[in-house]
Amino acid sequence: MTTVHMYPKPEVPREVAAQIHSYVRIQWPSHADLAMLFCGDPLRRFYAVCGWEPLDSARIRHGHRAAPTAHADNLVMMRFISAKARAARASWEREPVYVGERTW
């Protein structure tokens, strides 16, 4: 699992969003099946333009593995990069997913 911190502003031009989408589509398939990010609802549209999908029903857990806490303070968005990840999408929407001590 890799963590990448991004702080885009809603006014970022669509050209930049298109470049991000292109980079992920071309570069990530050889490295990852799935990508997940957490953001505030104001950035939902920005990331959707970049190819990310909101998963409002995702059951993300974080904190101590023995007693994880439900993630509830941000929007969860995912990129289903590989065919394997796309086939398992329903599982990501209904099964609990533990992401570690922190969501970042």
C-alpha positions in Angstrom: 0.0 0.0 0.0 1.3 3.4 -0.9 0.1 6.8 0.3 0.2 9.8 -1.9 -0.8 13.2 -0.5 -2.5 15.6 -3.0 -4.1 18.9 -2.2 -5.8 20.0 -5.4 -7.9 23.1 -5.5 -11.3 23.0 -7.1 -10.3 25.6 -9.6 -7.5 23.4 -11.1 -7.9 23.5 -14.9 -9.5 20.6 -16.7 -6.3 20.1 -18.7 -4.5 19.2 -15.5 -7.3 16.8 -14.5 -7.0 15.2 -17.9 -3.2 14.8 -17.5 -3.7 13.1 -14.1 -6.3 10.7 -15.6 -4.0 9.9 -18.5 -1.0 9.3 -16.2 -3.0 6.9 -13.9 -4.5 5.1 -16.9 -1.2 4.5 -18.6 1.3 4.1 -15.7 -0.6 2.4 -12.9 -1.9 -0.7 -14.6 1.5 -2.4 -14.3 1.8 -1.4 -10.6 -1.7 -1.6 -9.0 -5.1 -3.2 -9.3 -6.9 -0.5 -7.3 -6.3 3.0 -6.0 -8.2 4.6 -3.1 -8.3 8.2 -1.9 -10.1 10.1 0.8 -11.2 13.7 0.2 -13.9 16.2 1.1 -17.1 16.3 -0.8 -16.2 19.6 -2.6 -13.5 17.6 -4.5 -15.9 14.8 -5.6 -16.4 16.4 -9.1 -12.7 17.1 -9.5 -11.7 13.5 -8.9 -14.6 12.2 -11.0 -13.3 14.1 -14.0 -10.0 12.4 -13.3 -11.6 9.0 -13.5 -12.2 8.3 -9.8 -15.5 6.8 -8.6 -17.2 7.7 -5.3 -17.9 4.7 -3.2 -20.4 6.0 -0.7 -21.2 2.5 0.6 -17.5 1.6 1.2 -16.9 0.3 4.7 -13.3 1.6 5.4 -11.7 0.8 8.8 -8.6 2.3 10.3 -6.8 2.5 13.6 -5.6 -0.4 15.8 -6.1 -3.7 13.9 -7.7 -5.4 16.9 -10.3 -2.7 17.3 -10.5 -0.6 14.1 -12.7 2.5 13.7 -15.1 3.1 10.9 -14.0 5.8 8.5 -16.7 8.4 8.3 -15.3 11.9 8.0 -14.3 12.0 4.3 -15.6 10.8 0.9 -14.0 7.5 -0.3 -13.1 7.4 -4.0 -11.6 4.6 -5.9 -10.0 3.8 -9.3 -10.6 0.3 -10.4 -7.5 0.0 -12.6 -7.3 -3.7 -13.5 -10.0 -6.1 -14.7 -9.5 -8.0 -11.5 -10.4 -4.9 -9.4 -13.3 -4.1 -11.6 -14.7 -7.7 -11.2 -14.4 -7.3 -7.4 -16.1 -3.9 -7.2 -19.1 -5.3 -5.4 -16.9 -6.7 -2.6 -15.2 -3.3 -2.1 -18.7 -1.7 -1.7 -20.0 -4.2 0.9 -17.0 -5.8 2.7 -15.0 -4.0 5.4 -11.6 -2.9 4.3 -8.8 -2.2 6.8 -6.3 0.4 5.6 -4.0 0.6 8.6 -3.5 3.0 11.4 -4.4 6.1 9.4 -6.3 6.8 6.2 -3.3 8.9 4.9 
